[in-house]
């Protein structure tokens, strides 16, 4: 059995943050994100065998303090960021110093995290208990898992963005994913600022995983994202909206559509949702005061 690199984290997160990586080793565990196979391609009635690239699905089983916690089906790159972002998003850890060690086994598909928190019964607590709440005072019922109820936060921000900046960031997002351009089989997400442009982009077969990778990146690099935006290739669902709120990012941009529940949550949580971005044509669904029209 081949074991991937063990990643040791220092207990003092503040000291590690000064070093830029919060104590995380710079080498990121990674498997090939695509493979090649022969496919029969039909064009204009003509059939030809060609070699094509397809995306890889990697079942990553996560153990916390020796106990199986969850299996994430993901694109097998930046898995350290995925694990950290997932644990932070789910409220399992509240600071990086609580993650003592993270190691991967590339044969079994396991990730093992040693945490300085009590994880007994954690799986049942987070994913079995639900809250049913009214949404935005409109009498609409919204169902949250316990971890969403505890970690989703309302956002107050004076950040603004112009239609030109929105178009530019969506263009940068599209250009950043070689895997999408080769396969069309992943979701893309990036963190950026209106003035500085793209910070970091991540791709994954799961749209929620792409957001968790970004969240993990912010933790491992000690980044303040209160003046950042998320640009996203997929549909803005309630799940995506909740992850953006947990990251405390005030604006989310998408090439695609939002859902009604996501917009109700965005109204309530103070998040600007911009969808159907096509050049400088776009729809602003919520908190339109953050889009500067001139």
C-alpha positions in Angstrom: 0.0 0.0 0.0 1.4 3.4 -1.0 0.8 6.1 1.5 0.5 9.7 0.3 2.4 12.4 2.1 1.6 13.0 5.8 0.9 16.7 6.3 1.8 17.9 9.8 0.4 21.1 11.2 1.9 23.2 13.9 -0.3 23.8 16.9 0.1 27.6 16.8 -2.0 28.7 13.9 -1.1 32.4 14.4 2.6 31.7 14.1 2.0 29.5 11.1 -0.1 32.2 9.4 2.9 34.4 9.4 4.7 31.9 7.2 1.9 32.0 4.6 0.7 28.4 4.6 -0.6 28.1 8.2 1.9 25.3 8.8 0.6 23.1 5.9 3.2 21.4 3.8 3.5 23.0 0.3 3.2 19.7 -1.5 -0.5 18.9 -2.3 -1.5 15.3 -2.6 -2.8 14.8 -6.2 -3.9 12.1 -8.6 -4.5 12.5 -12.4 -7.7 14.5 -12.9 -8.3 13.1 -16.4 -7.8 9.9 -18.3 -7.8 9.0 -22.0 -10.0 6.6 -23.9 -11.0 5.9 -27.4 -14.5 7.1 -28.3 -16.6 6.9 -31.5 -17.1 10.5 -32.6 -19.9 11.2 -35.1 -19.9 14.4 -37.1 -22.1 15.1 -40.1 -23.0 11.4 -40.4 -19.3 10.3 -40.4 -18.0 8.1 -37.6 -14.4 8.2 -36.5 -12.6 6.7 -33.5 -10.7 9.4 -31.7 -8.8 9.6 -28.4 -10.6 11.8 -25.9 -10.0 13.0 -22.3 -12.6 12.3 -19.5 -12.6 13.5 -16.0 -11.6 11.3 -13.0 -14.0 10.7 -10.1 -12.1 9.9 -6.9 -13.9 8.6 -3.8 -12.1 10.2 -0.9 -13.1 8.6 2.4 -12.3 10.9 5.3 -11.5 9.5 8.8 -11.6 11.8 11.8 -9.6 10.6 14.8 -9.6 7.1 13.4 -13.4 6.9 12.8 -15.0 6.9 9.3 -16.8 10.2 8.8 -17.8 10.8 5.2 -16.9 9.8 1.6 -16.5 12.7 -0.8 -16.6 12.0 -4.5 -14.3 14.6 -6.0 -11.7 15.5 -8.6 -8.4 14.2 -7.2 -6.5 17.5 -7.0 -5.9 19.9 -4.1 -7.4 17.4 -1.8 -5.7 18.9 1.2 -7.7 22.1 0.5 -10.8 20.1 0.0 -10.5 18.4 3.4 -9.7 21.6 5.2 -12.5 23.6 3.4 -15.0 20.8 4.1 -14.2 20.6 7.8 -14.4 24.4 8.1 -17.6 24.7 6.1 -19.2 22.0 8.1 -18.2 23.6 11.4 -16.1 20.7 12.5 -13.1 23.0 13.0 -13.1 26.6 13.9 -9.4 27.3 13.5 -6.6 25.6 11.7 -4.7 24.7 14.9 -7.4 22.2 15.6 -6.2 20.1 12.7 -3.1 18.4 14.0 -2.2 16.1 11.1 -3.6 15.2 7.7 -2.4 12.3 5.6 -3.6 10.5 2.5 -3.4 7.0 1.1 -3.6 6.9 -2.7 -4.4 3.2 -2.9 -7.4 3.1 -0.5 -8.7 6.6 -1.3 -8.5 7.5 2.4 -7.8 10.8 4.1 -7.0 10.7 7.8 -7.3 13.8 10.0 -6.2 14.0 13.6 -8.2 16.7 15.3 -7.9 18.5 18.6 -11.6 18.3 19.0 -14.0 15.7 20.3 -15.5 13.9 17.3 -17.5 11.3 19.2 -21.0 11.2 17.7 -20.1 14.2 15.4 -21.4 12.6 12.2 -24.9 12.0 13.6 -25.0 15.4 15.2 -24.1 17.3 12.0 -26.0 15.4 9.4 -29.0 13.8 11.2 -30.5 16.8 13.0 -32.3 19.4 11.0 -33.9 22.7 11.6 -37.0 24.0 9.8 -37.1 27.7 9.7 -39.2 30.4 8.0 -37.1 32.1 5.3 -36.9 35.9 4.9 -40.2 36.5 6.7 -42.2 35.2 3.7 -43.6 32.1 5.3 -41.4 29.9 3.2 -40.0 26.9 4.9 -36.2 26.2 4.7 -34.6 23.1 6.0 -31.0 23.3 7.3 -28.7 20.7 8.7 -27.4 21.5 12.2 -24.0 22.6 10.9 -25.6 25.0 8.3 -27.8 26.5 11.0 -24.8 27.1 13.2 -22.3 28.4 10.6 -24.2 30.4 8.0 -23.7 34.1 8.7 -25.3 37.2 7.5 -22.9 39.5 5.6 -22.6 43.3 5.8 -20.3 44.8 3.2 -19.8 48.0 1.2 -17.9 46.2 -1.6 -19.0 47.2 -5.1 -18.3 45.8 -8.6 -19.0 47.1 -12.1 -20.5 45.2 -15.0 -17.1 45.4 -16.8 -15.3 43.9 -13.8 -17.9 41.2 -13.6 -17.4 40.3 -17.3 -13.7 40.3 -16.9 -13.7 38.0 -13.9 -16.0 35.5 -15.6 -13.7 35.5 -18.6 -10.7 34.9 -16.3 -12.7 32.0 -14.7 -13.3 30.4 -18.1 -9.6 30.7 -19.1 -8.3 29.3 -15.8 -9.6 25.7 -16.2 -7.6 23.5 -18.5 -9.6 20.4 -17.4 -12.9 22.0 -18.3 -11.6 23.1 -21.7 -10.3 19.5 -22.3 -13.3 17.6 -21.0 -16.3 19.9 -20.2 -16.8 17.7 -17.2 -16.1 19.9 -14.2 -17.4 22.9 -12.4 -15.1 25.9 -12.0 -14.9 28.5 -9.2 -12.5 31.2 -8.4 -11.8 33.9 -5.8 -11.1 37.3 -7.1 -11.3 41.0 -6.2 -12.9 43.7 -8.5 -9.6 45.6 -8.6 -6.9 42.9 -8.5 -8.6 40.2 -10.6 -8.3 36.5 -10.1 -6.6 35.1 -6.9 -7.1 31.4 -7.3 -9.2 29.0 -9.3 -10.3 25.5 -8.6 -12.2 22.8 -10.6 -14.1 19.8 -9.5 -16.8 17.3 -10.6 -18.8 18.5 -7.6 -19.7 22.2 -7.6 -19.8 22.1 -3.8 -16.3 20.6 -3.8 -14.9 23.4 -5.9 -16.2 25.9 -3.3 -14.7 23.8 -0.4 -11.3 23.8 -2.2 -11.4 27.6 -2.4 -12.4 27.8 1.3 -9.5 25.5 2.2 -7.1 27.6 0.2 -8.2 30.7 2.2 -7.5 28.9 5.5 -4.2 27.5 4.4 -3.0 30.9 3.2 -4.5 33.0 5.9 -6.5 35.1 3.4 -9.0 37.8 4.3 -11.8 37.4 1.8 -14.2 40.1 3.0 -13.4 42.2 0.0 -13.4 39.2 -2.5 -16.0 37.8 -4.8 -16.7 34.2 -5.9 -17.0 33.6 -9.7 -18.7 30.3 -10.5 -19.5 28.3 -13.6 -22.6 26.4 -12.3 -26.1 27.0 -11.0 -26.2 28.9 -7.7 -28.2 26.5 -5.5 -29.0 27.0 -1.9 -26.1 24.7 -1.1 -23.7 27.0 -3.0 -25.2 30.1 -1.4 -24.7 28.7 2.1 -21.1 27.9 1.4 -20.5 31.5 0.2 -22.1 32.8 3.4 -19.8 30.7 5.5 -16.9 32.1 3.7 -18.3 35.6 4.4 -18.0 36.7 0.8 -20.6 39.3 -0.2 -20.9 38.8 -4.0 -21.3 35.6 -6.1 -21.1 35.7 -9.9 -22.3 32.9 -12.2 -22.6 32.1 -15.8 -25.7 30.1 -14.9 -29.0 30.5 -13.1 -29.8 30.7 -9.4 -32.6 28.8 -7.7 -35.5 30.4 -5.9 -34.5 29.2 -2.5 -30.9 30.4 -3.0 -32.2 33.9 -3.8 -34.4 33.8 -0.7 -31.4 32.9 1.4 -29.3 35.6 -0.4 -31.9 38.2 0.5 -31.8 37.1 4.1 -28.0 36.7 4.4 -27.0 39.9 2.6 -25.3 38.3 -0.5 -25.4 39.8 -4.0 -26.2 37.2 -6.6 -25.4 37.9 -10.2 -26.3 35.3 -12.8 -26.4 34.7 -16.6 -23.3 36.7 -17.2 -22.8 37.0 -20.9 -20.2 39.7 -21.7 -21.6 42.8 -20.0 -25.1 41.4 -20.1 -26.2 40.0 -16.7 -29.0 39.7 -14.2 -28.6 41.1 -10.7 -31.0 39.1 -8.4 -30.3 40.3 -4.9 -28.7 43.3 -3.2 -28.2 45.2 -6.4 -26.7 48.2 -4.6 -23.3 46.4 -4.8 -23.3 46.6 -8.7 -22.1 50.1 -9.7 -23.7 51.1 -12.9 -21.8 54.4 -13.4 
